[in-house]
Amino acid sequence: MNGKEETYSIGQVAKVVGVPKYKLRHWCDRHLNHIKRIRVGDNQSHRRFTEQDVELIRHIKEYRQKGFTLEAAVENARKDLMENKN
């Protein structure tokens, strides 16, 4: 194994999680700015999502479906993941 963590494109994440790409971009711009970007050419970059990022997005989606604001959904999803780590 080369030790590199597998990452996913925004299209792959959108398909797996069921959240449109435009919405994922919005969430990333507002609250998930830790998502890594890779440079493609001079003026373009692409987001790359880890498995942990995908899990966080799944939790955010669940909270949004329950009626939480985006801010509250992100906060609760992060807490959930932190509790599951311990």
PDB file with SEQRES, HELIX, SHEET and CRYST1 records, atoms N, CA, C and O in Angstrom:
SEQRES   1 A   86  MET ASN GLY LYS GLU GLU THR TYR SER ILE GLY GLN VAL          
SEQRES   2 A   86  ALA LYS VAL VAL GLY VAL PRO LYS TYR LYS LEU ARG HIS          
SEQRES   3 A   86  TRP CYS ASP ARG HIS LEU ASN HIS ILE LYS ARG ILE ARG          
SEQRES   4 A   86  VAL GLY ASP ASN GLN SER HIS ARG ARG PHE THR GLU GLN          
SEQRES   5 A   86  ASP VAL GLU LEU ILE ARG HIS ILE LYS GLU TYR ARG GLN          
SEQRES   6 A   86  LYS GLY PHE THR LEU GLU ALA ALA VAL GLU ASN ALA ARG          
SEQRES   7 A   86  LYS ASP LEU MET GLU ASN LYS ASN                              
HELIX    1 AA1 ILE A   10  VAL A   17  1                                   8    
HELIX    2 AA2 LYS A   21  ARG A   30  1                                  10    
HELIX    3 AA3 GLU A   51  GLN A   65  1                                  15    
HELIX    4 AA4 LEU A   70  LYS A   85  1                                  16    
SHEET    1 AA1 2 LYS A  36  VAL A  40  0                                        
SHEET    2 AA1 2 GLN A  44  ARG A  48 -1                                        
CRYST1    1.000    1.000    1.000  90.00  90.00  90.00 P 1           1          
ATOM      1  N   MET A   1       0.832  -1.193   0.000  1.00  0.00           N  
ATOM      2  CA  MET A   1       0.000   0.000   0.000  1.00  0.00           C  
ATOM      3  C   MET A   1       0.868   1.244   0.000  1.00  0.00           C  
ATOM      4  O   MET A   1       1.951   1.249   0.586  1.00  0.00           O  
ATOM      5  N   ASN A   2       0.404   2.292  -0.648  1.00  0.00           N  
ATOM      6  CA  ASN A   2       1.204   3.502  -0.727  1.00  0.00           C  
ATOM      7  C   ASN A   2       0.924   4.483   0.406  1.00  0.00           C  
ATOM      8  O   ASN A   2       1.597   5.510   0.492  1.00  0.00           O  
ATOM      9  N   GLY A   3      -0.051   4.201   1.285  1.00  0.00           N  
ATOM     10  CA  GLY A   3      -0.304   5.059   2.437  1.00  0.00           C  
ATOM     11  C   GLY A   3      -1.157   6.273   2.142  1.00  0.00           C  
ATOM     12  O   GLY A   3      -1.468   7.042   3.050  1.00  0.00           O  
ATOM     13  N   LYS A   4      -1.540   6.460   0.895  1.00  0.00           N  
ATOM     14  CA  LYS A   4      -2.384   7.610   0.560  1.00  0.00           C  
ATOM     15  C   LYS A   4      -3.847   7.271   0.806  1.00  0.00           C  
ATOM     16  O   LYS A   4      -4.317   6.175   0.501  1.00  0.00           O  
ATOM     17  N   GLU A   5      -4.549   8.246   1.367  1.00  0.00           N  
ATOM     18  CA  GLU A   5      -5.970   8.068   1.630  1.00  0.00           C  
ATOM     19  C   GLU A   5      -6.751   8.299   0.334  1.00  0.00           C  
ATOM     20  O   GLU A   5      -6.482   9.244  -0.408  1.00  0.00           O  
ATOM     21  N   GLU A   6      -7.705   7.433   0.081  1.00  0.00           N  
ATOM     22  CA  GLU A   6      -8.533   7.593  -1.110  1.00  0.00           C  
ATOM     23  C   GLU A   6      -9.419   8.826  -0.951  1.00  0.00           C  
ATOM     24  O   GLU A   6      -9.963   9.074   0.125  1.00  0.00           O  
ATOM     25  N   THR A   7      -9.555   9.584  -2.015  1.00  0.00           N  
ATOM     26  CA  THR A   7     -10.425  10.756  -2.001  1.00  0.00           C  
ATOM     27  C   THR A   7     -11.426  10.656  -3.137  1.00  0.00           C  
ATOM     28  O   THR A   7     -11.267   9.866  -4.068  1.00  0.00           O  
ATOM     29  N   TYR A   8     -12.466  11.480  -3.034  1.00  0.00           N  
ATOM     30  CA  TYR A   8     -13.566  11.422  -3.983  1.00  0.00           C  
ATOM     31  C   TYR A   8     -13.842  12.805  -4.557  1.00  0.00           C  
ATOM     32  O   TYR A   8     -13.636  13.820  -3.891  1.00  0.00           O  
ATOM     33  N   SER A   9     -14.303  12.831  -5.785  1.00  0.00           N  
ATOM     34  CA  SER A   9     -14.672  14.092  -6.430  1.00  0.00           C  
ATOM     35  C   SER A   9     -16.025  14.557  -5.912  1.00  0.00           C  
ATOM     36  O   SER A   9     -16.751  13.799  -5.268  1.00  0.00           O  
ATOM     37  N   ILE A  10     -16.352  15.797  -6.198  1.00  0.00           N  
ATOM     38  CA  ILE A  10     -17.645  16.333  -5.773  1.00  0.00           C  
ATOM     39  C   ILE A  10     -18.796  15.583  -6.450  1.00  0.00           C  
ATOM     40  O   ILE A  10     -19.854  15.388  -5.851  1.00  0.00           O  
ATOM     41  N   GLY A  11     -18.583  15.167  -7.696  1.00  0.00           N  
ATOM     42  CA  GLY A  11     -19.610  14.399  -8.399  1.00  0.00           C  
ATOM     43  C   GLY A  11     -19.860  13.047  -7.755  1.00  0.00           C  
ATOM     44  O   GLY A  11     -21.005  12.613  -7.630  1.00  0.00           O  
ATOM     45  N   GLN A  12     -18.782  12.378  -7.346  1.00  0.00           N  
ATOM     46  CA  GLN A  12     -18.924  11.084  -6.676  1.00  0.00           C  
ATOM     47  C   GLN A  12     -19.663  11.246  -5.350  1.00  0.00           C  
ATOM     48  O   GLN A  12     -20.545  10.452  -5.023  1.00  0.00           O  
ATOM     49  N   VAL A  13     -19.301  12.274  -4.592  1.00  0.00           N  
ATOM     50  CA  VAL A  13     -19.938  12.506  -3.293  1.00  0.00           C  
ATOM     51  C   VAL A  13     -21.411  12.839  -3.488  1.00  0.00           C  
ATOM     52  O   VAL A  13     -22.267  12.330  -2.764  1.00  0.00           O  
ATOM     53  N   ALA A  14     -21.705  13.685  -4.457  1.00  0.00           N  
ATOM     54  CA  ALA A  14     -23.097  14.054  -4.723  1.00  0.00           C  
ATOM     55  C   ALA A  14     -23.937  12.821  -5.023  1.00  0.00           C  
ATOM     56  O   ALA A  14     -25.059  12.691  -4.535  1.00  0.00           O  
ATOM     57  N   LYS A  15     -23.399  11.935  -5.812  1.00  0.00           N  
ATOM     58  CA  LYS A  15     -24.124  10.726  -6.203  1.00  0.00           C  
ATOM     59  C   LYS A  15     -24.337   9.797  -5.011  1.00  0.00           C  
ATOM     60  O   LYS A  15     -25.437   9.278  -4.816  1.00  0.00           O  
ATOM     61  N   VAL A  16     -23.296   9.586  -4.217  1.00  0.00           N  
ATOM     62  CA  VAL A  16     -23.361   8.653  -3.084  1.00  0.00           C  
ATOM     63  C   VAL A  16     -24.266   9.177  -1.969  1.00  0.00           C  
ATOM     64  O   VAL A  16     -25.042   8.422  -1.384  1.00  0.00           O  
ATOM     65  N   VAL A  17     -24.161  10.465  -1.681  1.00  0.00           N  
ATOM     66  CA  VAL A  17     -24.884  11.044  -0.546  1.00  0.00           C  
ATOM     67  C   VAL A  17     -26.269  11.538  -0.942  1.00  0.00           C  
ATOM     68  O   VAL A  17     -27.170  11.606  -0.106  1.00  0.00           O  
ATOM     69  N   GLY A  18     -26.441  11.883  -2.211  1.00  0.00           N  
ATOM     70  CA  GLY A  18     -27.735  12.380  -2.659  1.00  0.00           C  
ATOM     71  C   GLY A  18     -27.930  13.863  -2.394  1.00  0.00           C  
ATOM     72  O   GLY A  18     -29.048  14.311  -2.138  1.00  0.00           O  
ATOM     73  N   VAL A  19     -26.847  14.623  -2.454  1.00  0.00           N  
ATOM     74  CA  VAL A  19     -26.894  16.082  -2.306  1.00  0.00           C  
ATOM     75  C   VAL A  19     -26.340  16.663  -3.597  1.00  0.00           C  
ATOM     76  O   VAL A  19     -25.241  16.291  -4.009  1.00  0.00           O  
ATOM     77  N   PRO A  20     -27.067  17.563  -4.247  1.00  0.00           N  
ATOM     78  CA  PRO A  20     -26.585  18.132  -5.512  1.00  0.00           C  
ATOM     79  C   PRO A  20     -25.232  18.834  -5.369  1.00  0.00           C  
ATOM     80  O   PRO A  20     -24.899  19.366  -4.310  1.00  0.00           O  
ATOM     81  N   LYS A  21     -24.467  18.822  -6.453  1.00  0.00           N  
ATOM     82  CA  LYS A  21     -23.136  19.439  -6.434  1.00  0.00           C  
ATOM     83  C   LYS A  21     -23.191  20.910  -6.046  1.00  0.00           C  
ATOM     84  O   LYS A  21     -22.343  21.377  -5.286  1.00  0.00           O  
ATOM     85  N   TYR A  22     -24.177  21.649  -6.556  1.00  0.00           N  
ATOM     86  CA  TYR A  22     -24.244  23.080  -6.238  1.00  0.00           C  
ATOM     87  C   TYR A  22     -24.428  23.297  -4.742  1.00  0.00           C  
ATOM     88  O   TYR A  22     -23.907  24.257  -4.174  1.00  0.00           O  
ATOM     89  N   LYS A  23     -25.181  22.386  -4.104  1.00  0.00           N  
ATOM     90  CA  LYS A  23     -25.415  22.504  -2.667  1.00  0.00           C  
ATOM     91  C   LYS A  23     -24.147  22.141  -1.890  1.00  0.00           C  
ATOM     92  O   LYS A  23     -23.825  22.784  -0.891  1.00  0.00           O  
ATOM     93  N   LEU A  24     -23.439  21.127  -2.341  1.00  0.00           N  
ATOM     94  CA  LEU A  24     -22.168  20.765  -1.700  1.00  0.00           C  
ATOM     95  C   LEU A  24     -21.169  21.918  -1.795  1.00  0.00           C  
ATOM     96  O   LEU A  24     -20.457  22.208  -0.833  1.00  0.00           O  
ATOM     97  N   ARG A  25     -21.119  22.569  -2.946  1.00  0.00           N  
ATOM     98  CA  ARG A  25     -20.213  23.712  -3.097  1.00  0.00           C  
ATOM     99  C   ARG A  25     -20.566  24.810  -2.099  1.00  0.00           C  
ATOM    100  O   ARG A  25     -19.685  25.410  -1.483  1.00  0.00           O  
ATOM    101  N   HIS A  26     -21.857  25.063  -1.949  1.00  0.00           N  
ATOM    102  CA  HIS A  26     -22.320  26.077  -0.993  1.00  0.00           C  
ATOM    103  C   HIS A  26     -21.904  25.691   0.431  1.00  0.00           C  
ATOM    104  O   HIS A  26     -21.366  26.516   1.170  1.00  0.00           O  
ATOM    105  N   TRP A  27     -22.153  24.450   0.807  1.00  0.00           N  
ATOM    106  CA  TRP A  27     -21.794  23.991   2.148  1.00  0.00           C  
ATOM    107  C   TRP A  27     -20.289  24.126   2.371  1.00  0.00           C  
ATOM    108  O   TRP A  27     -19.847  24.559   3.435  1.00  0.00           O  
ATOM    109  N   CYS A  28     -19.506  23.752   1.358  1.00  0.00           N  
ATOM    110  CA  CYS A  28     -18.045  23.840   1.479  1.00  0.00           C  
ATOM    111  C   CYS A  28     -17.596  25.288   1.613  1.00  0.00           C  
ATOM    112  O   CYS A  28     -16.749  25.598   2.451  1.00  0.00           O  
ATOM    113  N   ASP A  29     -18.145  26.161   0.809  1.00  0.00           N  
ATOM    114  CA  ASP A  29     -17.751  27.569   0.855  1.00  0.00           C  
ATOM    115  C   ASP A  29     -18.103  28.209   2.185  1.00  0.00           C  
ATOM    116  O   ASP A  29     -17.352  29.044   2.688  1.00  0.00           O  
ATOM    117  N   ARG A  30     -19.222  27.833   2.754  1.00  0.00           N  
ATOM    118  CA  ARG A  30     -19.687  28.464   3.991  1.00  0.00           C  
ATOM    119  C   ARG A  30     -19.152  27.814   5.259  1.00  0.00           C  
ATOM    120  O   ARG A  30     -18.782  28.510   6.205  1.00  0.00           O  
ATOM    121  N   HIS A  31     -19.107  26.475   5.287  1.00  0.00           N  
ATOM    122  CA  HIS A  31     -18.849  25.798   6.563  1.00  0.00           C  
ATOM    123  C   HIS A  31     -17.829  24.660   6.517  1.00  0.00           C  
ATOM    124  O   HIS A  31     -17.391  24.189   7.566  1.00  0.00           O  
ATOM    125  N   LEU A  32     -17.453  24.223   5.351  1.00  0.00           N  
ATOM    126  CA  LEU A  32     -16.545  23.078   5.263  1.00  0.00           C  
ATOM    127  C   LEU A  32     -15.279  23.465   4.509  1.00  0.00           C  
ATOM    128  O   LEU A  32     -14.855  22.775   3.582  1.00  0.00           O  
ATOM    129  N   ASN A  33     -14.687  24.576   4.921  1.00  0.00           N  
ATOM    130  CA  ASN A  33     -13.526  25.066   4.191  1.00  0.00           C  
ATOM    131  C   ASN A  33     -12.260  24.257   4.471  1.00  0.00           C  
ATOM    132  O   ASN A  33     -11.187  24.602   3.975  1.00  0.00           O  
ATOM    133  N   HIS A  34     -12.371  23.195   5.252  1.00  0.00           N  
ATOM    134  CA  HIS A  34     -11.237  22.293   5.465  1.00  0.00           C  
ATOM    135  C   HIS A  34     -11.079  21.307   4.308  1.00  0.00           C  
ATOM    136  O   HIS A  34     -10.051  20.639   4.203  1.00  0.00           O  
ATOM    137  N   ILE A  35     -12.089  21.210   3.441  1.00  0.00           N  
ATOM    138  CA  ILE A  35     -12.040  20.268   2.324  1.00  0.00           C  
ATOM    139  C   ILE A  35     -10.844  20.622   1.432  1.00  0.00           C  
ATOM    140  O   ILE A  35     -10.667  21.773   1.031  1.00  0.00           O  
ATOM    141  N   LYS A  36     -10.041  19.616   1.139  1.00  0.00           N  
ATOM    142  CA  LYS A  36      -8.830  19.847   0.350  1.00  0.00           C  
ATOM    143  C   LYS A  36      -9.180  20.161  -1.102  1.00  0.00           C  
ATOM    144  O   LYS A  36     -10.166  19.669  -1.650  1.00  0.00           O  
ATOM    145  N   ARG A  37      -8.343  20.991  -1.699  1.00  0.00           N  
ATOM    146  CA  ARG A  37      -8.461  21.313  -3.122  1.00  0.00           C  
ATOM    147  C   ARG A  37      -7.152  20.945  -3.806  1.00  0.00           C  
ATOM    148  O   ARG A  37      -6.063  21.128  -3.261  1.00  0.00           O  
ATOM    149  N   ILE A  38      -7.294  20.424  -5.010  1.00  0.00           N  
ATOM    150  CA  ILE A  38      -6.101  20.161  -5.808  1.00  0.00           C  
ATOM    151  C   ILE A  38      -6.113  21.116  -6.990  1.00  0.00           C  
ATOM    152  O   ILE A  38      -7.167  21.440  -7.537  1.00  0.00           O  
ATOM    153  N   ARG A  39      -4.946  21.552  -7.367  1.00  0.00           N  
ATOM    154  CA  ARG A  39      -4.785  22.509  -8.451  1.00  0.00           C  
ATOM    155  C   ARG A  39      -4.796  21.785  -9.789  1.00  0.00           C  
ATOM    156  O   ARG A  39      -4.110  20.778  -9.970  1.00  0.00           O  
ATOM    157  N   VAL A  40      -5.584  22.308 -10.725  1.00  0.00           N  
ATOM    158  CA  VAL A  40      -5.639  21.770 -12.074  1.00  0.00           C  
ATOM    159  C   VAL A  40      -5.437  22.947 -13.016  1.00  0.00           C  
ATOM    160  O   VAL A  40      -6.323  23.788 -13.162  1.00  0.00           O  
ATOM    161  N   GLY A  41      -4.300  23.008 -13.641  1.00  0.00           N  
ATOM    162  CA  GLY A  41      -4.005  24.137 -14.515  1.00  0.00           C  
ATOM    163  C   GLY A  41      -3.715  25.389 -13.706  1.00  0.00           C  
ATOM    164  O   GLY A  41      -3.439  25.323 -12.508  1.00  0.00           O  
ATOM    165  N   ASP A  42      -3.781  26.522 -14.372  1.00  0.00           N  
ATOM    166  CA  ASP A  42      -3.440  27.785 -13.729  1.00  0.00           C  
ATOM    167  C   ASP A  42      -4.573  28.370 -12.893  1.00  0.00           C  
ATOM    168  O   ASP A  42      -4.323  28.961 -11.843  1.00  0.00           O  
ATOM    169  N   ASN A  43      -5.794  28.216 -13.339  1.00  0.00           N  
ATOM    170  CA  ASN A  43      -6.906  28.927 -12.706  1.00  0.00           C  
ATOM    171  C   ASN A  43      -7.979  28.028 -12.117  1.00  0.00           C  
ATOM    172  O   ASN A  43      -9.042  28.519 -11.740  1.00  0.00           O  
ATOM    173  N   GLN A  44      -7.740  26.761 -12.030  1.00  0.00           N  
ATOM    174  CA  GLN A  44      -8.800  25.860 -11.601  1.00  0.00           C  
ATOM    175  C   GLN A  44      -8.326  24.949 -10.473  1.00  0.00           C  
ATOM    176  O   GLN A  44      -7.169  24.529 -10.438  1.00  0.00           O  
ATOM    177  N   SER A  45      -9.237  24.656  -9.560  1.00  0.00           N  
ATOM    178  CA  SER A  45      -8.959  23.673  -8.517  1.00  0.00           C  
ATOM    179  C   SER A  45     -10.198  22.817  -8.322  1.00  0.00           C  
ATOM    180  O   SER A  45     -11.316  23.236  -8.619  1.00  0.00           O  
ATOM    181  N   HIS A  46      -9.984  21.632  -7.827  1.00  0.00           N  
ATOM    182  CA  HIS A  46     -11.080  20.689  -7.584  1.00  0.00           C  
ATOM    183  C   HIS A  46     -11.047  20.252  -6.136  1.00  0.00           C  
ATOM    184  O   HIS A  46      -9.981  20.001  -5.574  1.00  0.00           O  
ATOM    185  N   ARG A  47     -12.219  20.164  -5.535  1.00  0.00           N  
ATOM    186  CA  ARG A  47     -12.312  19.664  -4.164  1.00  0.00           C  
ATOM    187  C   ARG A  47     -12.133  18.155  -4.174  1.00  0.00           C  
ATOM    188  O   ARG A  47     -12.584  17.463  -5.087  1.00  0.00           O  
ATOM    189  N   ARG A  48     -11.467  17.665  -3.142  1.00  0.00           N  
ATOM    190  CA  ARG A  48     -11.307  16.229  -2.961  1.00  0.00           C  
ATOM    191  C   ARG A  48     -11.776  15.885  -1.552  1.00  0.00           C  
ATOM    192  O   ARG A  48     -11.308  16.470  -0.575  1.00  0.00           O  
ATOM    193  N   PHE A  49     -12.688  14.949  -1.453  1.00  0.00           N  
ATOM    194  CA  PHE A  49     -13.338  14.592  -0.198  1.00  0.00           C  
ATOM    195  C   PHE A  49     -12.813  13.259   0.316  1.00  0.00           C  
ATOM    196  O   PHE A  49     -12.686  12.295  -0.439  1.00  0.00           O  
ATOM    197  N   THR A  50     -12.508  13.218   1.611  1.00  0.00           N  
ATOM    198  CA  THR A  50     -12.101  11.971   2.246  1.00  0.00           C  
ATOM    199  C   THR A  50     -13.349  11.219   2.690  1.00  0.00           C  
ATOM    200  O   THR A  50     -14.460  11.744   2.633  1.00  0.00           O  
ATOM    201  N   GLU A  51     -13.152  10.001   3.126  1.00  0.00           N  
ATOM    202  CA  GLU A  51     -14.268   9.208   3.655  1.00  0.00           C  
ATOM    203  C   GLU A  51     -14.894   9.913   4.865  1.00  0.00           C  
ATOM    204  O   GLU A  51     -16.113   9.898   5.036  1.00  0.00           O  
ATOM    205  N   GLN A  52     -14.059  10.526   5.693  1.00  0.00           N  
ATOM    206  CA  GLN A  52     -14.556  11.261   6.860  1.00  0.00           C  
ATOM    207  C   GLN A  52     -15.400  12.469   6.412  1.00  0.00           C  
ATOM    208  O   GLN A  52     -16.418  12.772   7.035  1.00  0.00           O  
ATOM    209  N   ASP A  53     -14.989  13.149   5.353  1.00  0.00           N  
ATOM    210  CA  ASP A  53     -15.763  14.272   4.817  1.00  0.00           C  
ATOM    211  C   ASP A  53     -17.134  13.798   4.341  1.00  0.00           C  
ATOM    212  O   ASP A  53     -18.148  14.454   4.577  1.00  0.00           O  
ATOM    213  N   VAL A  54     -17.146  12.652   3.669  1.00  0.00           N  
ATOM    214  CA  VAL A  54     -18.400  12.090   3.160  1.00  0.00           C  
ATOM    215  C   VAL A  54     -19.334  11.764   4.319  1.00  0.00           C  
ATOM    216  O   VAL A  54     -20.534  12.034   4.254  1.00  0.00           O  
ATOM    217  N   GLU A  55     -18.781  11.185   5.373  1.00  0.00           N  
ATOM    218  CA  GLU A  55     -19.597  10.855   6.554  1.00  0.00           C  
ATOM    219  C   GLU A  55     -20.162  12.121   7.195  1.00  0.00           C  
ATOM    220  O   GLU A  55     -21.322  12.143   7.606  1.00  0.00           O  
ATOM    221  N   LEU A  56     -19.355  13.164   7.280  1.00  0.00           N  
ATOM    222  CA  LEU A  56     -19.822  14.444   7.822  1.00  0.00           C  
ATOM    223  C   LEU A  56     -20.972  14.980   6.979  1.00  0.00           C  
ATOM    224  O   LEU A  56     -21.971  15.450   7.524  1.00  0.00           O  
ATOM    225  N   ILE A  57     -20.844  14.916   5.679  1.00  0.00           N  
ATOM    226  CA  ILE A  57     -21.894  15.410   4.779  1.00  0.00           C  
ATOM    227  C   ILE A  57     -23.170  14.594   4.937  1.00  0.00           C  
ATOM    228  O   ILE A  57     -24.269  15.147   4.885  1.00  0.00           O  
ATOM    229  N   ARG A  58     -23.037  13.292   5.128  1.00  0.00           N  
ATOM    230  CA  ARG A  58     -24.228  12.444   5.370  1.00  0.00           C  
ATOM    231  C   ARG A  58     -24.975  12.924   6.619  1.00  0.00           C  
ATOM    232  O   ARG A  58     -26.201  13.033   6.620  1.00  0.00           O  
ATOM    233  N   HIS A  59     -24.225  13.204   7.665  1.00  0.00           N  
ATOM    234  CA  HIS A  59     -24.841  13.672   8.910  1.00  0.00           C  
ATOM    235  C   HIS A  59     -25.482  15.049   8.715  1.00  0.00           C  
ATOM    236  O   HIS A  59     -26.582  15.297   9.209  1.00  0.00           O  
ATOM    237  N   ILE A  60     -24.812  15.923   8.011  1.00  0.00           N  
ATOM    238  CA  ILE A  60     -25.376  17.256   7.746  1.00  0.00           C  
ATOM    239  C   ILE A  60     -26.687  17.111   6.999  1.00  0.00           C  
ATOM    240  O   ILE A  60     -27.672  17.767   7.338  1.00  0.00           O  
ATOM    241  N   LYS A  61     -26.710  16.263   5.992  1.00  0.00           N  
ATOM    242  CA  LYS A  61     -27.930  16.057   5.212  1.00  0.00           C  
ATOM    243  C   LYS A  61     -29.075  15.568   6.110  1.00  0.00           C  
ATOM    244  O   LYS A  61     -30.208  16.032   5.981  1.00  0.00           O  
ATOM    245  N   GLU A  62     -28.778  14.640   7.011  1.00  0.00           N  
ATOM    246  CA  GLU A  62     -29.805  14.119   7.926  1.00  0.00           C  
ATOM    247  C   GLU A  62     -30.387  15.238   8.793  1.00  0.00           C  
ATOM    248  O   GLU A  62     -31.602  15.326   8.969  1.00  0.00           O  
ATOM    249  N   TYR A  63     -29.518  16.084   9.327  1.00  0.00           N  
ATOM    250  CA  TYR A  63     -29.997  17.192  10.151  1.00  0.00           C  
ATOM    251  C   TYR A  63     -30.795  18.198   9.325  1.00  0.00           C  
ATOM    252  O   TYR A  63     -31.799  18.731   9.797  1.00  0.00           O  
ATOM    253  N   ARG A  64     -30.358  18.455   8.106  1.00  0.00           N  
ATOM    254  CA  ARG A  64     -31.104  19.389   7.244  1.00  0.00           C  
ATOM    255  C   ARG A  64     -32.501  18.832   6.960  1.00  0.00           C  
ATOM    256  O   ARG A  64     -33.474  19.586   6.935  1.00  0.00           O  
ATOM    257  N   GLN A  65     -32.606  17.534   6.748  1.00  0.00           N  
ATOM    258  CA  GLN A  65     -33.899  16.910   6.484  1.00  0.00           C  
ATOM    259  C   GLN A  65     -34.818  16.977   7.698  1.00  0.00           C  
ATOM    260  O   GLN A  65     -36.040  16.923   7.556  1.00  0.00           O  
ATOM    261  N   LYS A  66     -34.238  17.095   8.886  1.00  0.00           N  
ATOM    262  CA  LYS A  66     -35.023  17.236  10.116  1.00  0.00           C  
ATOM    263  C   LYS A  66     -35.415  18.682  10.380  1.00  0.00           C  
ATOM    264  O   LYS A  66     -36.116  18.973  11.349  1.00  0.00           O  
ATOM    265  N   GLY A  67     -34.957  19.602   9.506  1.00  0.00           N  
ATOM    266  CA  GLY A  67     -35.357  20.996   9.640  1.00  0.00           C  
ATOM    267  C   GLY A  67     -34.342  21.912  10.293  1.00  0.00           C  
ATOM    268  O   GLY A  67     -34.640  23.082  10.532  1.00  0.00           O  
ATOM    269  N   PHE A  68     -33.148  21.410  10.588  1.00  0.00           N  
ATOM    270  CA  PHE A  68     -32.111  22.243  11.195  1.00  0.00           C  
ATOM    271  C   PHE A  68     -31.586  23.243  10.171  1.00  0.00           C  
ATOM    272  O   PHE A  68     -31.569  22.967   8.972  1.00  0.00           O  
ATOM    273  N   THR A  69     -31.157  24.411  10.658  1.00  0.00           N  
ATOM    274  CA  THR A  69     -30.460  25.355   9.777  1.00  0.00           C  
ATOM    275  C   THR A  69     -29.139  24.723   9.364  1.00  0.00           C  
ATOM    276  O   THR A  69     -28.679  23.770   9.993  1.00  0.00           O  
ATOM    277  N   LEU A  70     -28.538  25.245   8.320  1.00  0.00           N  
ATOM    278  CA  LEU A  70     -27.255  24.710   7.879  1.00  0.00           C  
ATOM    279  C   LEU A  70     -26.217  24.824   8.982  1.00  0.00           C  
ATOM    280  O   LEU A  70     -25.454  23.887   9.217  1.00  0.00           O  
ATOM    281  N   GLU A  71     -26.182  25.954   9.655  1.00  0.00           N  
ATOM    282  CA  GLU A  71     -25.213  26.165  10.726  1.00  0.00           C  
ATOM    283  C   GLU A  71     -25.380  25.134  11.835  1.00  0.00           C  
ATOM    284  O   GLU A  71     -24.402  24.543  12.292  1.00  0.00           O  
ATOM    285  N   ALA A  72     -26.617  24.921  12.265  1.00  0.00           N  
ATOM    286  CA  ALA A  72     -26.893  23.953  13.329  1.00  0.00           C  
ATOM    287  C   ALA A  72     -26.622  22.523  12.856  1.00  0.00           C  
ATOM    288  O   ALA A  72     -26.123  21.698  13.621  1.00  0.00           O  
ATOM    289  N   ALA A  73     -26.947  22.237  11.612  1.00  0.00           N  
ATOM    290  CA  ALA A  73     -26.707  20.899  11.062  1.00  0.00           C  
ATOM    291  C   ALA A  73     -25.215  20.578  11.055  1.00  0.00           C  
ATOM    292  O   ALA A  73     -24.812  19.478  11.434  1.00  0.00           O  
ATOM    293  N   VAL A  74     -24.398  21.537  10.626  1.00  0.00           N  
ATOM    294  CA  VAL A  74     -22.946  21.339  10.596  1.00  0.00           C  
ATOM    295  C   VAL A  74     -22.407  21.136  12.007  1.00  0.00           C  
ATOM    296  O   VAL A  74     -21.608  20.231  12.250  1.00  0.00           O  
ATOM    297  N   GLU A  75     -22.842  21.974  12.925  1.00  0.00           N  
ATOM    298  CA  GLU A  75     -22.377  21.879  14.309  1.00  0.00           C  
ATOM    299  C   GLU A  75     -22.742  20.527  14.925  1.00  0.00           C  
ATOM    300  O   GLU A  75     -21.901  19.873  15.541  1.00  0.00           O  
ATOM    301  N   ASN A  76     -23.988  20.116  14.758  1.00  0.00           N  
ATOM    302  CA  ASN A  76     -24.428  18.835  15.316  1.00  0.00           C  
ATOM    303  C   ASN A  76     -23.732  17.653  14.648  1.00  0.00           C  
ATOM    304  O   ASN A  76     -23.374  16.685  15.319  1.00  0.00           O  
ATOM    305  N   ALA A  77     -23.540  17.725  13.344  1.00  0.00           N  
ATOM    306  CA  ALA A  77     -22.873  16.641  12.624  1.00  0.00           C  
ATOM    307  C   ALA A  77     -21.434  16.490  13.109  1.00  0.00           C  
ATOM    308  O   ALA A  77     -20.950  15.374  13.296  1.00  0.00           O  
ATOM    309  N   ARG A  78     -20.759  17.608  13.310  1.00  0.00           N  
ATOM    310  CA  ARG A  78     -19.377  17.552  13.815  1.00  0.00           C  
ATOM    311  C   ARG A  78     -19.341  16.941  15.216  1.00  0.00           C  
ATOM    312  O   ARG A  78     -18.466  16.131  15.521  1.00  0.00           O  
ATOM    313  N   LYS A  79     -20.290  17.329  16.064  1.00  0.00           N  
ATOM    314  CA  LYS A  79     -20.353  16.758  17.416  1.00  0.00           C  
ATOM    315  C   LYS A  79     -20.578  15.258  17.355  1.00  0.00           C  
ATOM    316  O   LYS A  79     -19.934  14.497  18.077  1.00  0.00           O  
ATOM    317  N   ASP A  80     -21.497  14.832  16.489  1.00  0.00           N  
ATOM    318  CA  ASP A  80     -21.779  13.400  16.339  1.00  0.00           C  
ATOM    319  C   ASP A  80     -20.516  12.627  15.977  1.00  0.00           C  
ATOM    320  O   ASP A  80     -20.228  11.584  16.564  1.00  0.00           O  
ATOM    321  N   LEU A  81     -19.775  13.136  15.020  1.00  0.00           N  
ATOM    322  CA  LEU A  81     -18.575  12.439  14.572  1.00  0.00           C  
ATOM    323  C   LEU A  81     -17.498  12.422  15.649  1.00  0.00           C  
ATOM    324  O   LEU A  81     -16.772  11.437  15.784  1.00  0.00           O  
ATOM    325  N   MET A  82     -17.389  13.497  16.412  1.00  0.00           N  
ATOM    326  CA  MET A  82     -16.401  13.544  17.498  1.00  0.00           C  
ATOM    327  C   MET A  82     -16.757  12.535  18.591  1.00  0.00           C  
ATOM    328  O   MET A  82     -15.882  11.859  19.131  1.00  0.00           O  
ATOM    329  N   GLU A  83     -18.050  12.441  18.912  1.00  0.00           N  
ATOM    330  CA  GLU A  83     -18.493  11.483  19.928  1.00  0.00           C  
ATOM    331  C   GLU A  83     -18.265  10.049  19.477  1.00  0.00           C  
ATOM    332  O   GLU A  83     -17.920   9.189  20.288  1.00  0.00           O  
ATOM    333  N   ASN A  84     -18.454   9.786  18.194  1.00  0.00           N  
ATOM    334  CA  ASN A  84     -18.254   8.438  17.677  1.00  0.00           C  
ATOM    335  C   ASN A  84     -16.800   8.026  17.652  1.00  0.00           C  
ATOM    336  O   ASN A  84     -16.493   6.834  17.671  1.00  0.00           O  
ATOM    337  N   LYS A  85     -15.889   9.007  17.608  1.00  0.00           N  
ATOM    338  CA  LYS A  85     -14.447   8.717  17.617  1.00  0.00           C  
ATOM    339  C   LYS A  85     -13.996   8.252  18.998  1.00  0.00           C  
ATOM    340  O   LYS A  85     -13.101   7.415  19.120  1.00  0.00           O  
ATOM    341  N   ASN A  86     -14.624   8.803  20.036  1.00  0.00           N  
ATOM    342  CA  ASN A  86     -14.188   8.503  21.408  1.00  0.00           C  
ATOM    343  C   ASN A  86     -14.756   7.233  21.941  1.00  0.00           C  
ATOM    344  O   ASN A  86     -14.473   6.861  23.080  1.00  0.00           O  
TER     345      ASN A  86                                                      
END                                                                             
